[in-house]
Amino acid sequence: MAENTQEPKKKLNRDALRRSLKLYSYLKPYWLPFWGGVVLLFLSSAFTLIITRLLGQLAGLGTGVVLPPSPGGIAGATGGGWIPTLDLQSIPSVVAVLFSLLIVQGIISFLRVYLFSYVTENAMKTLRHDTYQKIICMPLQFFNERRVGDLNSRLSSDITLIQETLTWTLAEIIRQLIVIVFGIIMLVSYSPRLTLVMLCSLPVIMVAAVIFGRFIRKLSKETQDKVAESNTIVSETLTGIVNVKSFTNEWFESHRYDSSIAEVRSFAMRGARWRGLFATFIIVFAFGALALVIWQGALLMQSGELPSTLFFTFLLLPGLVAGSIGGIASQLGNVQRSVGSIENVLDILAYETEPVSTHSGKTSLSLSGGITFRDVSFSYRSRPDIDVLKHISFAIKPGQTIAIAGPSGSGKSTLASLVQQFYLPTGGEILFDDKSATSLDLTALRSHMGFVPQEVILFGGSIRENIAYGKPGASEQEIEEAARKANALEFINGFTEKFDTLVGERGIQLSGGQRQRIAIARAVLRNPTILILDEATSSLDSESERLVQHALDQLMLGRTSIVIAHRLSTIRKADLILVLENGELREQGTHESLLAKADGLYKRLSALQRQADPASA
């Protein structure tokens, strides 16, 4: 059973940020367009402030107030302030300049988005490639300790979140910081008194918005979690609908679902109440603050201390600044989630992989098929105190057929996994052709092996693609010949689309015997030196078993074969039978010699199978 690998929530601290900077190596090849996008981002933010100022001037001109030139400013400037206003005293001229700047702003924004997207898409393509390549090169122990859904999440949701952060979030944070800093500078330069009034009321609204926002987001997440739980009930019920109907538990499942959606409603209504309170607060305080600014601004205009154009700017800029401040709080939350995602991905990239090659090509290793176990012991990393195999020693000559028998849990499948080097022994040594397995190239070694499991899982493509998986790039003639040797050609040709027939997810469109013969055809096409069979006929009907067993007999000819035996009747002709119990090699010999032992374990197992099913032993 896989260990609980749920990761703790990542915190936005210095160490996490430092680790996240490692992602810069993926952006480095695209530094020129990246910094080009940053420059455009600054320009876009500056244009936002200028356009806001012009909108205020346009509103002021609509009041009919004509402003005198501002002494001490740039020639032709009016209105004072940190950004000089062009001496535009007519509405058409302001509108013309405004729309011109909007067009330029639009072009700049397009180029900025395009450059950031170009950088991010290329960087994420490389990151996805590296992460996926890292995952498929992991040792089998890695997959035993993690759920497939979690690994899929690393490639999908985590990298997508990183992509969104690099494309939008960081750019928005920079833009909002520019707007906040220079917006406040502009406001202070226009009217320190009115700025003070605005800044006194703004923090109250912002703090309340952040507090309300966090609480509402928490409630929203809890609601979504409850929705997910209800969806899980639906998924489980529909997947196991045969069991539901067999046990007449429709009432039970209906009650279970009703209880779940009642919780969804409860959490949703709780969230609705808080959202309503938040809306009430915003209406009262936001409009109250706006009324306070307007009141003070009106007094300043009456006294001649504030031109009307600047007053209307004051009605626009605080909203822009406040929105940016509130936006940063939200964006920082996205950054925090992104830091957690980055750490998740970096953890995978830092994991030590198997020394396998990810490039296609012929291997140079020559192997005849001899296998030797010298005092091999093994325990899983998740259970280091339990020895699954204990001091196993035996030798297989090239071309021999060896069978592994024993009670359930005796270590049969683990021994076969050690042959394939899915795990390394914790003690002792495994040799191939008298050479230590650790001294051989792992990809080359495994390329000499073929595996036919008890429960075949096919890929969701066509029959041709599944057979060709044993030898990518195989010709049509080779694929058909492999299918013929596996006794699969007859049923394949019986399909309308023949080799182009889709097998469905995990091969669900085919029967068990058909899936087994596809797997055998795949192994035939691979033409392995060492063949490993995990009793491929134990769950088949008599006719399917006969066809599959005949195909297996043909496949084993001339190659070293290791058969994990559940039905002892299938291993009578083996050159050597290893009998395991509790991880120890209790007996070894031929079928006849093992049955000749009066109190032998093999003889006892054979007798038990004969009692349970006379045809099985």
N, C-alpha and C positions, 0 to 999 in steps of 0.2 A: 504493500500500500504506500502511495506517495506520501512524503512528509508534508506537513503544513508549511507552506512556503509563502504565506501571506506576508507581504512586506510592510514594515511600519511606515507611517505617513512621513514623507520627507519634509524637513523644515528648511525655510529659506534662511540659511546661515552662511557664514563666510566660507566654511569648508565646502558646502554644497555649491556655492557660486564658483568657487575655485575649480571644483571638478567639472562644473558645467562649461567652463572656459575651454576645456579640451575639445569641445565641439567646434572651436574656431578653426581647427585643422581642416575641417570639411568646407569652411567658407574661404580659407586662404587662397585657393586657386582662382577665386573669383573676386579678389580684393578690389580691383579697379571698378567694376560695375557696382559693387557694394558701397564703396565710398562715394561713387557718383550718385547713388540713391540717397545717401546721407545728406549730401550737398543739396540735392533737390528737395529733400525733406525740410531743411532749414529755409529754403526759398519759399516753399509752400506755406510754412508757418508764418513767415513774414508777410506774405501776400494775404493771408487770412486776417491778420491784424490791420493791414492797410485797407482792405475791403470793408472791414467792420467800421473803421474810421470814416470811410467815404459814405457808408450807409447812414451814419449819424449826421454827417454833413448834409446829405440829401434830405433827411428828415427835417433838419434845421432850416434849410432853404425853403422847405414847404411852409414854414410858419411866416415867411415874408420878411424875416430879419436879415438885413444886409450887414455883413461884418467888415469893419475897417481892416486895412492891412495891419499885421502884427509887427510892431517895431522890434528890431533886433533879430528877426527871423531871416530865413533865406528869402532872397528877393522873390516877390510874388507869392509868399506864403501867408496864410491866415490861420487864425484860430489857436495858435500856440500849441503846446504839447510836445511830447517827445518825438513824434513823427510829424513833420511839417505837412500841412494840408495845401494842396495846390490852390492857387487863387482862382477858384471856379465859383463865380457868383450867379450862375444860372443852372437851373435844374437839368436842361438838356446836356450841358457840358459835363456835369457830374455823372449823369447817366452814361454818357459816351465813354468817359474814362473808366467808370465802374464796370461796364460790360467788357471793355477791352482787357481789364485786369482779370475779370472772371474767365475769359477765354485763355489768357496766359496761365492762370492758376489751374485751369482744367488740363492744359497740355502738360504742365509740370507734374500734376498729380498722376496723370496717365504714365508718364515716363518713370516717375518714382515707383509706382506700383509694378510696372513692367520690369524694372531693374531688380527690385527686391524679389519679385517672383522668379526671375531668371536665376538669380543667385541661389535662392532657397530650393527651387525645384531640382537644380543640378546637385546641390549639396545633399538634399534628402535622397535623391536617386542613389548616390554613392553610399549614404548611410544605410539605406534599406538593403542595398546589395551586400555591404559588409556585415550587417546584422544577420541577414538570412544565411549568408555563407558561413558565418560563425555558428549559427544554430545547427545547421545540417552537419557540421563537422564536430559537434559535441559528442563526447562519449555517451554511451547508453545510460550510464548512471545519472547524467544530467536530466534526461527525460523521465527517469523513474522518480525524480524528486520534484518535478514540476508538472503542472497541468498544461495540456495542449492549448487550452483557451488562454492561459496566461501568456504563453509564448506568442500566440497569435496577436494578443493585445499589444505586445511590444512592437510588433511589425506594423500594426494598423493604428490603434488609437494613440499610442505613445508617440510614434514618429509623426503622426498627423498633428498632434498637439504641439510638438516641437516646430513643425513646419508653420503652423499658424502663428506661433510666437515670433519666429524669425521674420515672417512675412508681414504680419500686422501688429502684433502686440508691442514689440520693441519700437517699431516706427511710431505707433500711437503714443507711447510713453514719452519719446523724444519730442514729438510734436506738441503734446500737452504741456510738457515742462517749458518749452519755448513760449507758448501762449501764456502760461501762468506768469513767468518771470517778466517778460516784456509787456504783457498786458497790465500788470500792476504798476510797472514803471511808467507806462503811458498814463494810467489813471492818476497816479501821484503828481505827474507833471502837469496834468490838466487842472486838478483841484484836490489838494491835500485834504481839505475839510470833508468833501464829499466822499473821497476814498476812505477816510477814517470811518464815516458813517456806514459805508458799504462793508468794510472789513469787520466791523463790530457785529453786524447781523449775519454775515456769511458763514463764519465758523460754526455757529449754532446749527444752521441748516445742514452744513456739511457733516458735522459730527453725528447728528441725528440720522442723516441719510446713510452714513456708513454703518451705524449700529443697526438701524432697521434693515438695511440691505443684507448684512451678514445673517441676521436672524431669519429673514425671509428666505434667503438662499438655503439655509440649513433646513428649514421646513420643507422647501421645495425638493431638496435632495431626499429627505425622509419620505416624502410623498412618492417620488420616483422609485425609491427602493421598495416601497410597498406595492407599487404598480408592477415592478419587476418580479416580486414574489408571486403576485397573482398570475402573471404571465407564465411563471415557472409551473404553477399548478396546472394551467391549461396545457402546456407542453407535455408535462408528465402524463396527464390524463389521456391526451390524444395519442401519445406514443404507446401507452399501455392500455389502449381501449379494449383489447381482447380480454385482459385481466379484469377490467372494470365490469364488463358485461358478464364474464364467467362467474364472478362473485356477486353479481347484481348489486354493485356498489355505486350505481348512478346517484342515489340519494346522498351517499357519503361525500362523493366528489362535488356534488352541487352545494352541499352545506359547507364544505371546505372552501370552495370558491366564493360563496356568499360572505363568509367570515372575512376572507381576505379583502374583498372589494369594500366591505364595510369599514375596514381599517383605512383603506385608501380614501374613502369619503371623509372619515374623521380627520385625517391629517390635512386633506385638501381644504376643508372648511376652516380648520385652525389657521392655515396659511392665508385663506381669504380674509379672515377677521384682521389679521395683522397687516395685510396689504391695504385693507380699508382704512385702518388707523394711520398708516403711513401716508395714504393719499390725503386724508383729512389734515394731517400735520403739514404737509407740503402746501396745501391750499392756504391754510391759515398763516403759516410763518413765511413762506416764500412770497406770497402776495403782500403780506404785511411788511416784509423787508423792502419789497419793490415800492410800496406806498411810501415808506420812510425815505427812500432815496429820492423819489419824485418830489416829495414835500420839501426836502432840504434843497434839492436842485431848483425848485420853483422859487424858493426864497433867494437863492444865489442869483438867479436870472433877474428877479425883480430889483435886486440891489446893483445889477450890472457887473457882478463879479464873475459870471459864467455865461459865455455866448451860448445861444440856443443850439448850435451845431455840436458843441462839446457836451451839452446836457443830454442830447439824444444818443451821443456816443456812450455816455455813462449808463444809459438804459440797455445798451447792447453789450458793452465790454464785460461788465460784471457777470452776466449770464454766460459769456464765453469762458471767462476765467473759472467761474464756479463749476461749469460743466467739465472743464479740463481737470479740475481738482478731484471732482467726483469720479471722473473717468480713470484717473491714475489709480485710485483705490481698487477699482475693478480690474484694471490691467495688471496690477501687482499680484492680485489673486491668480490671474492666469499665468503670470511668471512663476509663482510658487508651484502651481501644478506642473508647469513645464519643467522646472528644476527637478521635480520628482521623476518625471518621464525621462529626462536626460540621464539621471542617475540609473534608472532601470535599464536603459539601453547600454550605458557605459559599463554596467555590471556584466552584461552579456559579452560585450566586446573585450572585457578584461579576463573572461573565463578561459581556462586552458583547454584547447581543443585537441582532438586526436590528430596525429600526424598523417592526415590523408590529403590526397591531391584533389583539387577542384577543377582540374583541367583534363580534358579527354585526351586519349592517346594510348598507344600500346605500352605495356609494361615489359620490362626486360627480365623479370624474375622467371627462372626455370624451376619447375616444381614437379616431382614425381608422385607425391602424395603420401610419403611416410610421415607419421605423427607419433611423437613420444611425450608422455606425461611423466615427469620425474618429481615424485613427492609433492604434488600440487595440492595446495590448500587455498580456500577462498572464503571470504565473508563480505557481505555487502556493506558499503560505507554507512548506510542508515542503521545497520545492525552489526556493528563490529565485534560484539561479544558472542555472536552465533556463527560457528563455522558451518557453512553450507556444504563444503567439500573438505575432507580431511585426509591429507597425505595419500593422494591418488597417484598410482604409478601403473602404466601399461604402455605397450607399443603397438602400433598399427603399421603393417607393411604396405607399400604402394599397391593399390588395386584390391585390397582386402575389404570385406564388408564386416563392420563391427556394429553390434547392437547394444543398446544401453537399456537395461530393464531394472525394475525395482518399484516399490510402493510409491504412492503419490507423496511428493515432498522430499524424496530421497536425494535430489540434486541432478536429475537426468538433464533437464533443460539448461541448467546452469553450466554443466559440463560442455554441452554443445555450444553455449554462448562463449565459453572460454576458447574453444577451437576457433571460433570466428573472431576472436580477439575483441569481442564487445566489452569484456572486462579483462583486467590483468590479474593474475593470481597474487594473493597476498603472501604466498609461500611456495617454494618450488619453482619449476621451470617447464615451459612447453617448447618443444622443438619440432620443426618441420624439415624433413630430410637432414636430420642431425644438426640443424642450425637453429640457434635460439630465435624464438619469435620476435623478441625485442630488437634483434639485429637486422630484421628484414623490413623492407618497405611495406607499410600497412596496406596501402592501396593495391600494390602489386600482389600481396599475399591474398587479400580478399577477392581479387579478380580471378583467382583460381578456385573459388568456392561457389557452390550453388546451394540454395536453401529452398525447401518445399515445406511450408508450415502446415500444421494440422488445420488451422482456420485461416483460409486464404482471404486476404483483403486486396481487392483489385482497385486500381485507380479508375476514376469516373470517365474514362475515354472509351475508345473503341477496343474491340478484341485485338485488332492488329497492334494498337499502341501498347496494350498490356503484354502481349507476347514479346514485342520488340524491346520492351524494357530490359530484357535479359541481355540484349546486344543492340544498343542504339545505333541506328544507321544500317541495320540488317536489310538485305534485299527481300523482295516479295517472295522469291523462291525459297530463301532460307526460312522465312516465317512459316510458309505453308508446309515445308518439310518438317519443321519442329512440331507443328500442330498434328501432322500425320503420325509422327513417332509417339506423340502423347495421347493417341486415340481421341483427338479432339476435332479432327478435320470433318468427320461425318456430321456432328451436330452443328458445327460452324456453317457448313454449306447448307444446312437445313434452314438457316435464317435467311430472310429476304435480302438483307444487306450484307450477308456473309461476314467477312473480316471487318467490315465497317460498322457492324452492329454495336451500339452503345451498351455497355455493361451496367450502367447506372452507378449511383454512389456506392462505393465499397463492393461493387459487383452484384448488387441486389437483384438485378434482372436475370441472373443465371442461377441454376441450381447448385447445390453443394458439389456434386460430382463434376459439373461443368467448370466450376471455378477451380477445382483441384487440377483438372486437366489443362486449363490455361496456365496455371502455375507451373505444372510439369513442362509444358511447352516452352515456357520462359526459361526454365532451367536447362532444357535440351539445347535451346538456342545459345545459351551462355557457354555450353560445353565445358563444364568445370572439371578440374582435376580432383577436387574433394567435394563430395555431395553429402549434404546433411538433410535428413528427412525426419520431421516431427510427426510420426505416424499419421500419414495423410489419409488413411482409410477408416479410422476408428469411428467416424460419425456418419458414414455413408450407408446407403441401402446395399443389398447384395449385388445387384447388377452394376451399380456405379462402382462398388468396391472391386468387382472383378476387372472392369475396364481400367480403373486407376491403378490397381496393383500390377496389371500386365504392363502398363506404361512405365511404372516405377522399376519393374524388373529389367526392362529394356534400358532405362536410363542408368541403372547402376552398373551395367556391364562395362568392364575395362577401367573403372575409376574407383578411388577410395571412397567408401560410403559409410556414413555414420547414421544409424537408424535409432531414433528414440522410440522404444516399443511400449505400447499400451496393450495391444493384443499380441500375446506371445506366439500365436500361430503364424504371425507374419515374419518371424525372425529365425525360424527353424534352420534355414539354409545359411545363416550368418557364419562367417569364418571364426568369429570370436564374439562371445556375449559377456558383457560386463554387468554384474548385478550389484546395484547400489542399495544401501539402507542407511538412513540417517547421515548421509554424506560420506559414508565409508564404502570402500570397495570390498564387498563381502565375498564375492565369488567371481570367477571368470573361466570361460571354457566354451566348448561347443554345446549345442542343444542336447545332444545325447549324453555327453559327459556330465552336464549339470543335472540332468534328470536321474543319473545314476547315483547321485549323492543321497544317501538315505534321509538325512535331516536337512537337506539343502534348502536355502531360501527360494531359489528358482523353482525347485520342485514343488514347494508349498504354494507359491504364487500360481503355478500352472494348475495345480489341483483346485485352488479356489476359483480360478477362471472357468475351469471345466464344470464345476458345480453350478456356477452362476449362469453360464452359457456354454453348452457343450460344443458349440461351433467356434468358440473364441480361443481355444487353447489346443 
